[in-house]
Structures are given as C-alpha cells and as structure tokens.
Amino acid sequence: MASTPCFTNCTPAQLIGLPSPDCSNTFRQTTPIRFGFYNCDITLPTGDQAAVNAAMLALAESGDLVFSNRLFNMTFEDPNYEEIAIDDCRPSIQVLQGRAVTFEDRYIQDVSSVSPFINDTFFDYTYWMDKLTNQGNIRFLLGYCNNDFRKIDFIGSLRGFVNYIRPTTQGATATETKQFRLLFNGDPLDMRNKVFFNATDAGIIL
C-alpha cells in the first residue's frame, strides 16, 4: 500500500526523544479522591509555585474555592471521540468530545453552629444540591490522595442521587450513598494538564 506523503508546505516537526533509559523501573502511583469547586468568573493564578500556592490558599480561605469529601470508587470512563472525515487520502480525524467520571460520596455532614445559625443534620445533601443547582457556573479541580491537584478547564454536567447499599447479612442496616456522574466537554486527564499545586504545600487543610 502506498504511503501518503507529507504536505509540501508543512515544516516537519522536531520530535521529542526520551532521556537516557531509566533502569530503576519507576512508575507513577496515584489515586484521584476529591474535587475542588470554584466559580467560572475566577481566574486561577499563574507564576512561580510559591505565588500559586499563596493565591490558592487565599481562594480557599475566602470561600471562593471549596472541596468535596474524600470520594469513593472514582472511575473514569473512556473518552468519547467523533470521527470526522477530511479527505480520501487519510483516515478520519478523531476529535475528542468529552469524558465522564462516576463517583460516590458516602460521608455524612451534620452541621450545627450558632453564628450563623445552622442546624442541618443532612448538610451533605445541602452541599451537593448547591453543586447540582450551580453546575453551569462551576469549574473544577481534581484532587489526589497526596493532595496534588489538576486544573480541569472544562464545563461539567453533573447528575446525582441518593441510593442504598444492601447489606450482605440478612436484617442488617443498609448503607446510604450518594452517586454521581460528571460529564466534561473535554478530557480532565489530558496529558497536557499536569499537576497544578499541592494543597498541603499551600497550607490548605482538607
């Protein structure tokens, strides 16, 4: 089969090679565990890491950046692609359309305070209803067990509901869970999207 030649008016790319072989067989182990939420009118900081950390701490302390509980069974579905035919000399171009993640929140939040007065034994419901109601204006951070965070510069569509986990022992009490599916109009794990900051290094208590 004849190969398709390069476009004559395109400059060949300078390909990136790997450094010297790493004989230690290192690999990355990390577990996604929570989300951060902030309004879409907030521009996340740039600059050196110290400046980014200070700015992220200020956002958290002001309440402009909030975080979820540690979540359970966070699972990323495969990305969805649309195949778009451009010409008859090459295969269709695969254009990323979106990617979804499913997760559960099994923690409860019982909040009681005097000023302001709050007495809400189902504050976890209140918390997630806020995110469902305001999802059109929310942007996201993806957090890991070591408190590293990635930026997710995509709009998300969130759905969620309460469910129960049946016990394996007859007559035992069921466990409540809140189940969610969050669909992004891009890939939150895009390899161009590296770790942005570490909450512990920034002084944020989670």
PENOR-V457487 format. One record per run of one state. SS is the DSSP state (@ for helix, = for strand, . for the rest). FROM is the first residue (numbers start at 0). LEN is the number of residues. Records with the same first field share a line. If there is no record, write none. Layout:
SS=FROM-LEN, FROM-LEN
This chain:
.=0-31, 39-9, 62-2, 67-4, 76-3, 84-8, 105-5, 113-4, 120-2, 133-1, 144-3, 152-3, 165-9, 184-10, 202-4
==31-8, 64-3, 71-5, 79-5, 92-13, 110-3, 117-3, 137-7, 147-5, 155-10, 174-10, 194-4
@=48-14, 122-11, 134-3, 198-4
